[in-house]
Amino acid sequence: ASPPPSNLLPSPNPHKIGPIQMAQKSTIYKVELSVSDMDRHYYETHKLTIAKHPSETDERLMVRVLAFALNAHEHLEMTKGLSSDDEPDIWQKSLSGELELWVALGLPSEKIVRQSSGKSKQVIVYSYGSTSQMWWDKIKNSTTRFDNLKVVNLAEAETLELENLANRSMKVQVNIQEGDVMLSVDDNIVYVTPNVWK
């Protein structure tokens, strides 16, 4: 039998959702990171492949690179970042798989700070952004019992300068001396002074 004329077919449901949109893919950034840390006597180059989540800003990506440089170690790894809810942004594991360092970025909730402090030997939060002082005022009293927690704030003016250096393929040089940081990409230099809050 021939199909009914199109005008006799039931009208499409106006509430039905159309074809599922493809999830946006992460953008891959290739970073050659050379670290000269005079405070820790660490001098190495790391070749990093970073998956930038669609919702991640260039500012956050560069804070990730900076945080990696500040804690650079042969066993330090970038994780899935914003693509995973139960992983930090950066971590370091022992050869037996124990979490030695948990690095989180931004303004994590008190619950996340508490959970991560229970999972890892050391936790470092790098806070940044215009509301970081408000965030810290809100959670600092509830974090005093975590001896393995360190909180470092990065000034908004400095992280916004870092944002301007972001590039899909970067050679990044980081020099660290007496807590002060000089980060350069090509001929562009940004000076960062991490402020230890805890």
C-alpha positions, 0 to 999 in steps of 0.5 A, a space after each residue: 500500500 502506498 504511504 498516506 499523503 503527508 497532510 494526513 500524517 500526525 503532526 510532530 510533537 512540538 514538545 519533543 526534543 530534536 536530535 541530540 546535540 553532540 557534546 562539545 569536545 575539549 580543546 587540546 593544548 600542547 605546553 612545553 613547560 620549563 621550570 627553574 625553581 631556585 627555592 626547591 632546586 628543581 630544574 626540569 622541562 615537562 611536555 604537557 598535553 592539556 585537555 581544555 574543557 569547553 567551559 574552562 577559561 584561558 585564565 583557568 588554564 593558565 592558572 593550571 599551568 602555573 600551579 603545575 610549575 609551582 609543584 613540578 615533580 616527575 610524578 606530578 600529573 594533570 588530571 581530566 580537570 573539569 571533565 571529572 567531578 571526583 578528581 582534582 586539577 593536578 595530582 601526584 601519586 606514589 608508586 604504590 598509588 597513594 595520593 601524595 598531593 591534591 591540587 585544586 583551583 578556584 573556590 572549592 566548597 568546604 565539603 570538597 576541601 574536607 573530602 580532599 584533605 581526607 584523601 591526600 597527604 597534602 592538599 593545595 588550593 590555588 584560589 583566584 578571582 574577584 570573590 576569592 576573599 569572600 570565599 576564604 572568609 566563609 570557609 577559613 574557620 572550618 578548615 583550621 583543623 586540616 593540617 595538610 591543607 595549604 591555601 594560596 591566593 593569586 591576585 586577579 590582576 595577575 591571573 588576567 595577565 596570564 590569560 592573555 598568554 594562552 596559546 594552543 601551542 606554548 613554550 612556557 618558562 617559569 622562574 621561581 625565587 623566594 616565592 616570587 614567580 616570573 612566567 614567560 611565553 615568547 617575549 611576554 612576561 607576567 610576574 606573579 606573587 602567590 599569597 599564602 593564606 593558610 
